[in-house]
């Protein structure tokens, strides 16, 4: 049996932590905490691709991403190092 628990009035506070129910005014602080500055990408490692296919892979993702992309070279896959 699952009994509903009302935590709306529970507040636990220490010097470093405040634990309480979510409030709409928390949204801006949460955004600042959880926002991303960019996305790290690597080439597809599950299939061998040539240079043109790799460029197409990154280009398509960049076309749809609202964030800056940081490309990570997996040399064992790209065989560049």
N, CA, C and O of each residue as an XYZ file, in Angstrom:
324
protein
N       0.850     -1.180      0.000
C       0.000      0.000      0.000
C       0.894      1.243      0.000
O       1.842      1.332      0.781
N       0.591      2.182     -0.865
C       1.332      3.440     -0.935
C       0.430      4.551     -0.409
O      -0.606      4.864     -0.995
N       0.841      5.125      0.685
C       0.058      6.201      1.288
C       0.624      7.540      0.840
O       1.842      7.717      0.825
N      -0.240      8.490      0.473
C       0.263      9.819      0.081
C       0.897     10.523      1.278
O       0.421     10.427      2.409
N       1.983     11.230      0.991
C       2.702     11.972      2.030
C       2.760     13.433      1.614
O       3.218     13.753      0.517
N       2.308     14.300      2.469
C       2.340     15.735      2.192
C       3.634     16.317      2.747
O       3.834     16.358      3.961
N       4.515     16.769      1.846
C       5.787     17.360      2.276
C       5.800     18.874      2.090
O       6.845     19.507      2.241
N       4.664     19.454      1.768
C       4.622     20.883      1.448
C       5.014     21.781      2.619
O       5.442     22.916      2.406
N       4.877     21.300      3.836
C       5.224     22.130      4.997
C       6.467     21.645      5.719
O       6.769     22.118      6.815
N       7.196     20.703      5.119
C       8.406     20.191      5.745
C       9.594     21.034      5.279
O       9.744     21.318      4.091
N      10.424     21.421      6.226
C      11.609     22.223      5.925
C      12.757     21.734      6.801
O      12.652     21.715      8.027
N      13.845     21.343      6.160
C      15.046     20.917      6.866
C      16.160     21.851      6.422
O      16.422     22.001      5.229
N      16.806     22.471      7.386
C      17.827     23.457      7.036
C      19.071     23.258      7.900
O      18.998     23.071      9.114
N      20.224     23.308      7.209
C      21.515     23.297      7.894
C      22.301     24.495      7.373
O      21.775     25.297      6.602
N      23.547     24.616      7.788
C      24.382     25.714      7.290
C      24.594     25.625      5.781
O      24.747     26.648      5.114
N      24.605     24.404      5.239
C      24.919     24.215      3.815
C      23.748     23.718      2.981
O      23.881     23.623      1.760
N      22.615     23.399      3.580
C      21.537     22.752      2.843
C      20.177     23.261      3.281
O      19.920     23.457      4.468
N      19.320     23.470      2.310
C      17.920     23.773      2.575
C      17.108     22.759      1.800
O      17.173     22.720      0.571
N      16.355     21.948      2.490
C      15.529     20.921      1.866
C      14.073     21.252      2.146
O      13.629     21.262      3.294
N      13.344     21.522      1.080
C      11.927     21.873      1.214
C      11.242     21.580     -0.109
O      11.898     21.232     -1.090
N       9.955     21.718     -0.136
C       9.203     21.477     -1.363
C       9.566     22.523     -2.422
O       9.894     23.666     -2.105
N       9.499     22.104     -3.672
C       9.761     22.983     -4.821
C       8.773     24.139     -4.826
O       7.588     23.954     -4.550
N       9.263     25.330     -5.141
C       8.401     26.508     -5.258
C       8.662     27.162     -6.606
O       9.786     27.112     -7.107
N       7.665     27.762     -7.188
C       7.816     28.363     -8.509
C       8.919     29.424     -8.537
O       9.574     29.605     -9.563
N       9.124     30.109     -7.447
C      10.178     31.134     -7.401
C      11.579     30.528     -7.496
O      12.551     31.258     -7.694
N      11.699     29.200     -7.359
C      12.986     28.512     -7.478
C      13.445     28.373     -8.926
O      14.600     28.028     -9.174
N      12.570     28.632     -9.875
C      12.850     28.341    -11.270
C      14.096     29.052    -11.792
O      14.912     28.427    -12.469
N      14.263     30.329    -11.500
C      15.425     31.067    -12.002
C      16.735     30.516    -11.423
O      17.718     30.356    -12.147
N      16.746     30.229    -10.132
C      17.943     29.649     -9.518
C      18.239     28.270    -10.103
O      19.397     27.933    -10.351
N      17.202     27.480    -10.322
C      17.396     26.155    -10.890
C      17.957     26.248    -12.305
O      18.826     25.465    -12.687
N      17.462     27.198    -13.071
C      17.983     27.386    -14.426
C      19.475     27.721    -14.389
O      20.255     27.159    -15.158
N      19.869     28.624    -13.509
C      21.280     29.001    -13.400
C      22.139     27.795    -13.018
O      23.268     27.662    -13.488
N      21.612     26.929    -12.177
C      22.344     25.753    -11.746
C      22.445     24.707    -12.862
O      23.493     24.082    -13.032
N      21.367     24.515    -13.618
C      21.282     23.383    -14.542
C      21.546     23.726    -16.008
O      21.578     22.827    -16.848
N      21.733     24.989    -16.328
C      21.916     25.351    -17.733
C      23.223     24.771    -18.277
O      24.141     24.453    -17.521
N      23.284     24.642    -19.580
C      24.489     24.106    -20.212
C      25.153     25.205    -21.024
O      24.485     26.081    -21.574
N      26.482     25.145    -21.089
C      27.237     26.104    -21.889
C      27.547     25.551    -23.273
O      27.875     26.304    -24.190
N      27.443     24.254    -23.420
C      27.750     23.622    -24.690
C      27.582     22.120    -24.583
O      27.224     21.591    -23.531
N      27.845     21.446    -25.687
C      27.684     19.996    -25.762
C      28.982     19.390    -26.276
O      29.541     19.863    -27.265
N      29.464     18.344    -25.609
C      30.650     17.628    -26.060
C      30.205     16.469    -26.939
O      29.349     15.673    -26.554
N      30.799     16.385    -28.129
C      30.459     15.325    -29.081
C      31.698     14.544    -29.463
O      32.816     15.058    -29.443
N      31.472     13.302    -29.806
C      32.521     12.498    -30.409
C      31.956     11.868    -31.673
O      30.744     11.848    -31.884
N      32.822     11.372    -32.482
C      32.365     10.730    -33.706
C      31.678      9.407    -33.370
O      31.916      8.837    -32.305
N      30.831      8.919    -34.272
C      30.169      7.638    -34.012
C      31.221      6.527    -33.893
O      31.998      6.313    -34.823
N      31.250      5.840    -32.787
C      32.267      4.815    -32.575
C      31.762      3.421    -32.906
O      32.536      2.463    -32.917
N      30.468      3.303    -33.174
C      29.875      1.996    -33.432
C      29.936      1.597    -34.899
O      29.567      0.476    -35.247
N      30.396      2.494    -35.764
C      30.500      2.191    -37.191
C      31.698      2.941    -37.762
O      31.988      4.070    -37.366
N      32.377      2.304    -38.685
C      33.477      2.985    -39.367
C      32.905      3.970    -40.373
O      32.049      3.622    -41.187
N      33.383      5.190    -40.309
C      32.906      6.214    -41.242
C      34.111      6.895    -41.869
O      35.182      6.973    -41.267
N      33.922      7.382    -43.076
C      35.013      8.123    -43.704
C      34.907      9.592    -43.301
O      33.973      9.980    -42.599
N      35.854     10.399    -43.740
C      35.893     11.808    -43.334
C      34.638     12.562    -43.730
O      34.121     13.360    -42.948
N      34.143     12.319    -44.933
C      32.934     13.027    -45.391
C      31.732     12.683    -44.508
O      30.952     13.562    -44.144
N      31.590     11.420    -44.172
C      30.481     11.013    -43.309
C      30.616     11.623    -41.917
O      29.621     12.012    -41.305
N      31.844     11.706    -41.422
C      32.068     12.291    -40.108
C      31.707     13.782    -40.118
O      31.070     14.272    -39.185
N      32.105     14.489    -41.152
C      31.762     15.907    -41.268
C      30.243     16.064    -41.336
O      29.686     16.957    -40.697
N      29.572     15.209    -42.100
C      28.106     15.262    -42.184
C      27.459     15.017    -40.825
O      26.481     15.675    -40.468
N      28.006     14.073    -40.075
C      27.496     13.751    -38.730
C      27.518     14.998    -37.840
O      26.506     15.358    -37.238
N      28.676     15.649    -37.763
C      28.802     16.828    -36.913
C      27.991     18.006    -37.452
O      27.414     18.766    -36.674
N      27.942     18.163    -38.757
C      27.201     19.276    -39.361
C      25.714     19.162    -39.075
O      25.072     20.156    -38.737
N      25.160     17.967    -39.206
C      23.723     17.788    -38.939
C      23.393     18.091    -37.489
O      22.383     18.732    -37.201
N      24.232     17.638    -36.580
C      23.985     17.932    -35.165
C      24.104     19.435    -34.914
O      23.281     20.012    -34.203
N      25.109     20.059    -35.486
C      25.299     21.508    -35.298
C      24.123     22.295    -35.852
O      23.735     23.313    -35.279
N      23.553     21.837    -36.959
C      22.404     22.528    -37.554
C      21.199     22.552    -36.619
O      20.407     23.493    -36.656
N      21.055     21.532    -35.787
C      19.894     21.428    -34.909
C      20.154     21.867    -33.473
O      19.209     22.099    -32.720
N      21.406     21.982    -33.088
C      21.725     22.281    -31.700
C      21.661     23.786    -31.425
O      22.227     24.577    -32.180
N      20.988     24.179    -30.366
C      21.000     25.585    -29.969
C      22.250     25.943    -29.167
O      22.450     27.105    -28.812
N      23.102     24.937    -28.879
C      24.281     25.136    -28.044
C      25.563     25.007    -28.859
O      25.566     24.362    -29.908
N      26.636     25.605    -28.394
C      27.932     25.387    -29.039
C      28.340     23.923    -28.893
O      28.024     23.273    -27.897
N      29.042     23.422    -29.896
C      29.509     22.043    -29.866
C      31.018     22.011    -29.660
O      31.750     22.808    -30.248
N      31.472     21.101    -28.834
C      32.890     20.870    -28.610
C      33.171     19.456    -29.082
O      32.606     18.500    -28.552
N      34.034     19.316    -30.066
C      34.293     18.014    -30.654
C      35.437     17.329    -29.934
O      36.487     17.928    -29.697
N      35.226     16.070    -29.590
C      36.209     15.283    -28.857
C      36.713     14.178    -29.771
O      35.928     13.370    -30.267
N      37.997     14.142    -29.989
C      38.612     13.186    -30.901
C      38.940     11.889    -30.162
O      39.754     11.873    -29.239
N      38.298     10.817    -30.582
C      38.654      9.492    -30.083
C      39.621      8.893    -31.106
O      39.203      8.274    -32.085
N      40.886      9.084    -30.870
C      41.902      8.722    -31.876
C      41.841      7.252    -32.258
O      42.123      6.909    -33.406
N      41.486      6.387    -31.343
C      41.415      4.969    -31.673
C      40.339      4.692    -32.721
O      40.429      3.717    -33.467
N      39.326      5.548    -32.775
C      38.247      5.374    -33.738
C      38.545      6.139    -35.022
O      38.358      5.611    -36.119
N      39.006      7.374    -34.890
C      39.265      8.179    -36.089
C      40.571      7.795    -36.770
O      40.815      8.143    -37.926
N      41.403      7.072    -36.030
C      42.709      6.628    -36.562
C      43.549      7.809    -37.046
O      44.224      7.738    -38.074
N      43.487      8.907    -36.269
C      44.227     10.113    -36.645
C      45.496     10.289    -35.830
O      46.318     11.139    -36.176
N      45.689      9.537    -34.782
C      46.873      9.703    -33.931
C      47.497      8.357    -33.677
O      48.509      8.267    -32.981
